[in-house]
Amino acid sequence: MNFKFSDEQKLFLNMVSDIAKTDVASIATITDKESKFPTETIKKLAENGIMGIPFDKKYNGAGLDNLTYVAAVEELSKYCASTGVIMSAHTSLCAWPISEYGNEEQKDKYLKPLAAGEKIGAFGWTESEAGTRTTAIKNGDNYILNGKKVLITNSHEADIFVVFAKTDFETNALTAFIVEKGAKGFTVGEAEDKMGVRGSSTAELYFNDCVVSSKNILGNIGEGLKIAMSTLNGGRIGVAAQAVGIAQGALNEAMNYVRNRMQMGQPISHHQNIQFTIADLQTKIDAARLMTYRAAATKDLKEDYGYMASMAKLFASEVAMEVTTKAVQLFGGNGYSKKFPVERMMRDAKVTEIYEGTSEVQKVVIAGHLNIK
């Protein structure tokens, strides 16, 4: 499997890197401190085609592949995990299922503005109890949705939501719907005050006799679970890329710090113990990156990649927690201060072990693939 980028990919990723090092890095601290959505930065990403990387140009996408997409997510997440997850959730969880399962009318109406970054997307899946209790009952040419979704990324800024509701009360079959911001009976709750990725808005979605046209059914009636699972597989690759980016960003900060932190007349990087620690961490980051690239490349080949996505997310998220925790340790007391970014990175890393399915859920998926019973 070849992970060598073409000249076109390199040019695009160099542009992403330039934006990440300037526009994204410059707002990371204030984004975290004030739980502030980086509106202007997201506009800059949109203007440069970064909000629709893996989608066809005829739908306003960049016409690139998933491998390029995950490399871009990593680059953004090195400097600001909030920006990385905003772009990733928008792309993997909302735009992608519309691209994959939507009809031409839906792609023209919803995918085009999403891929262009003119509108932001979100994914209404998670509920407070196991399973889906949100219901959708047919009423003429519409469906009436009632229920609640929780911990939804991009909730306040999103214009378009892919939402799942129960449509068959005998089989408990689910159906996916495209719901627009401002739909009758649809409201968004207060933003959560989160530990990390504080710049991405996370809130509950309320459906109280929410009216959705039958034209907004995504895929076929009763196919909601299939659509959700395939979407989450892709989302897990995005989370793995976020985790790799957070880890690499934290280690880069730590390496710069130990090279310049003087003790007894020499940089602490001269100590072999510190060198070994950094060598171990970089090795794990590289392994996590390769696992993430493998999953993305396999998705591009349209082969089964679900278990690869789970492996990448499981390993990369645990590496991100290890790297950021040890980065704080390498900074000593300074690592515990908000004057340095590694404490933010440690807080940001934790959620990668949780959303798009916890680490325990990923182990269930992997064990299932291995037919361990």
Backbone hydrogen bonds, N-H to C=O, Kabsch-Sander energy under -0.5 kcal/mol:
donor,donor_aa,acceptor,acceptor_aa,energy
3,F,1,M,-0.6
10,K,6,S,-2.7
11,L,7,D,-2.4
12,F,8,E,-2.1
13,L,9,Q,-3.0
14,N,10,K,-2.4
15,M,11,L,-1.6
16,V,12,F,-2.1
17,S,13,L,-2.5
18,D,14,N,-2.2
19,I,15,M,-2.1
20,A,16,V,-2.7
21,K,17,S,-2.5
22,T,18,D,-1.1
23,D,19,I,-0.5
24,V,19,I,-2.2
25,A,20,A,-2.1
26,S,22,T,-2.0
27,I,23,D,-0.5
27,I,24,V,-1.1
28,A,24,V,-0.7
28,A,25,A,-0.7
31,T,27,I,-2.5
32,D,28,A,-1.9
33,K,29,T,-2.9
34,E,30,I,-2.5
35,S,32,D,-0.7
36,K,31,T,-1.5
37,F,35,S,-0.5
39,T,37,F,-2.3
42,I,38,P,-2.5
43,K,39,T,-2.0
44,K,40,E,-1.8
45,L,41,T,-2.3
46,A,42,I,-2.4
47,E,43,K,-2.5
48,N,44,K,-1.0
48,N,45,L,-0.5
49,G,46,A,-1.7
50,I,45,L,-2.7
52,G,49,G,-0.8
53,I,50,I,-0.5
55,F,52,G,-1.4
59,Y,56,D,-1.8
60,N,57,K,-1.9
61,G,56,D,-2.2
62,A,52,G,-2.4
63,G,52,G,-0.5
63,G,55,F,-2.5
64,L,53,I,-2.3
69,Y,65,D,-1.9
70,V,66,N,-2.5
71,A,67,L,-1.8
72,A,68,T,-2.0
73,V,69,Y,-2.2
74,E,70,V,-2.4
75,E,71,A,-2.0
76,L,72,A,-2.3
77,S,73,V,-2.4
78,K,74,E,-1.3
79,Y,75,E,-0.5
79,Y,76,L,-1.1
80,C,76,L,-2.2
84,G,80,C,-1.8
85,V,81,A,-2.5
86,I,82,S,-2.2
87,M,83,T,-2.1
88,S,84,G,-2.3
89,A,85,V,-2.9
90,H,86,I,-1.8
91,T,87,M,-2.2
92,S,88,S,-3.1
93,L,88,S,-0.6
93,L,89,A,-1.4
94,C,89,A,-0.7
94,C,90,H,-0.6
95,A,90,H,-2.3
96,W,91,T,-2.0
98,I,94,C,-1.3
99,S,95,A,-2.4
100,E,96,W,-2.7
101,Y,97,P,-2.8
102,G,98,I,-1.7
107,K,103,N,-2.6
108,D,104,E,-2.5
109,K,105,E,-2.1
110,Y,106,Q,-3.1
111,L,106,Q,-1.0
112,K,107,K,-2.1
114,L,110,Y,-1.7
115,A,111,L,-3.4
116,A,112,K,-1.8
117,G,114,L,-1.1
118,E,113,P,-1.7
119,K,113,P,-1.8
122,A,160,I,-1.8
124,G,162,V,-3.3
125,W,123,F,-1.3
133,R,131,G,-0.6
135,T,146,N,-2.8
136,A,166,K,-2.5
137,I,144,I,-2.1
139,N,142,N,-3.3
142,N,139,N,-1.6
143,Y,212,V,-2.9
144,I,137,I,-2.7
145,L,143,Y,-0.6
145,L,210,C,-2.8
146,N,135,T,-2.1
147,G,207,F,-2.2
149,K,205,L,-2.3
150,V,126,T,-2.4
152,I,203,A,-2.5
153,T,151,L,-0.6
154,N,201,S,-1.8
155,S,152,I,-1.2
155,S,201,S,-1.0
158,A,154,N,-2.2
159,D,120,I,-3.1
160,I,120,I,-1.8
161,F,179,V,-2.6
162,V,122,A,-2.1
163,V,161,F,-0.7
163,V,177,F,-3.0
164,F,124,G,-1.7
165,A,175,T,-2.1
166,K,134,T,-3.3
167,T,173,A,-2.3
168,D,173,A,-1.5
172,N,168,D,-1.4
175,T,165,A,-2.6
176,A,218,L,-0.6
177,F,163,V,-3.1
178,I,216,N,-2.6
179,V,161,F,-3.1
179,V,177,F,-0.7
181,K,159,D,-2.6
183,A,180,E,-1.9
186,F,183,A,-2.2
187,T,185,G,-0.5
187,T,206,Y,-2.2
189,G,204,E,-3.1
192,E,202,T,-3.5
194,K,192,E,-1.1
200,S,197,V,-1.2
201,S,199,G,-0.5
203,A,152,I,-1.3
205,L,149,K,-2.3
206,Y,187,T,-3.1
207,F,147,G,-2.7
208,N,185,G,-3.0
208,N,206,Y,-0.6
209,D,207,F,-0.6
210,C,145,L,-2.5
211,V,184,K,-1.7
212,V,143,Y,-2.6
212,V,210,C,-0.6
214,S,141,D,-2.8
216,N,213,S,-2.1
217,I,214,S,-1.6
218,L,176,A,-2.8
219,G,101,Y,-0.7
219,G,217,I,-0.6
223,E,220,N,-2.0
224,G,174,L,-2.8
227,I,223,E,-2.3
228,A,224,G,-2.9
229,M,225,L,-2.7
230,S,226,K,-2.1
231,T,227,I,-2.1
232,L,228,A,-2.6
233,N,229,M,-1.9
234,G,230,S,-1.5
235,G,231,T,-2.4
236,R,232,L,-2.2
237,I,233,N,-1.0
238,G,234,G,-1.5
239,V,235,G,-2.2
240,A,236,R,-2.3
241,A,237,I,-2.2
242,Q,238,G,-2.1
243,A,239,V,-2.7
244,V,240,A,-2.5
245,G,241,A,-2.4
246,I,242,Q,-2.8
247,A,243,A,-2.6
248,Q,244,V,-2.8
249,G,245,G,-2.7
250,A,246,I,-2.4
251,L,247,A,-2.5
252,N,248,Q,-2.6
253,E,249,G,-1.9
254,A,250,A,-2.3
255,M,251,L,-2.9
256,N,252,N,-2.1
257,Y,253,E,-2.1
258,V,254,A,-2.7
259,R,255,M,-1.5
260,N,256,N,-0.9
260,N,257,Y,-0.8
261,R,257,Y,-1.9
262,M,260,N,-0.7
263,Q,266,Q,-2.7
266,Q,263,Q,-1.3
268,I,261,R,-2.4
269,S,258,V,-1.7
270,H,267,P,-1.9
271,H,268,I,-1.6
274,I,271,H,-0.6
275,Q,271,H,-2.0
276,F,272,Q,-2.8
277,T,273,N,-2.0
278,I,274,I,-2.4
279,A,275,Q,-2.4
280,D,276,F,-2.5
281,L,277,T,-2.1
282,Q,278,I,-2.6
283,T,279,A,-2.0
284,K,280,D,-1.8
285,I,281,L,-2.3
286,D,282,Q,-2.6
287,A,283,T,-2.0
288,A,284,K,-2.4
289,R,285,I,-2.6
290,L,286,D,-2.4
291,M,287,A,-2.0
292,T,288,A,-2.0
293,Y,289,R,-2.9
294,R,290,L,-2.4
295,A,291,M,-1.9
296,A,292,T,-2.3
297,A,293,Y,-3.0
298,T,294,R,-2.2
299,K,295,A,-2.0
300,D,296,A,-2.1
301,L,297,A,-1.3
302,K,299,K,-1.6
303,E,298,T,-2.0
309,A,305,Y,-2.6
310,S,306,G,-1.9
311,M,307,Y,-2.5
312,A,308,M,-2.6
313,K,309,A,-2.6
314,L,310,S,-2.8
315,F,311,M,-2.6
316,A,312,A,-2.7
317,S,313,K,-2.3
318,E,314,L,-1.6
319,V,315,F,-2.4
320,A,316,A,-2.5
321,M,317,S,-1.8
322,E,318,E,-2.1
323,V,319,V,-3.3
324,T,320,A,-2.3
325,T,321,M,-2.0
326,K,322,E,-2.4
327,A,323,V,-2.2
328,V,324,T,-2.1
329,Q,325,T,-1.7
330,L,326,K,-2.3
331,F,327,A,-1.5
332,G,328,V,-0.6
332,G,329,Q,-1.1
334,N,331,F,-1.2
335,G,332,G,-1.2
336,Y,333,G,-1.2
337,S,334,N,-1.5
340,F,337,S,-1.5
343,E,340,F,-0.6
345,M,341,P,-2.2
346,M,342,V,-2.0
347,R,343,E,-1.9
348,D,344,R,-2.7
349,A,345,M,-2.2
350,K,346,M,-1.1
351,V,347,R,-0.6
351,V,348,D,-0.6
352,T,349,A,-1.4
353,E,350,K,-1.7
354,I,351,V,-1.9
355,Y,351,V,-2.5
357,G,354,I,-0.6
359,S,353,E,-1.6
362,Q,358,T,-2.1
363,K,359,S,-1.8
364,V,360,E,-1.6
365,V,361,V,-2.1
366,I,362,Q,-2.6
367,A,363,K,-2.7
368,G,364,V,-2.2
369,H,365,V,-2.1
370,L,366,I,-1.8
371,N,368,G,-1.2
372,I,367,A,-2.5
373,K,371,N,-0.7
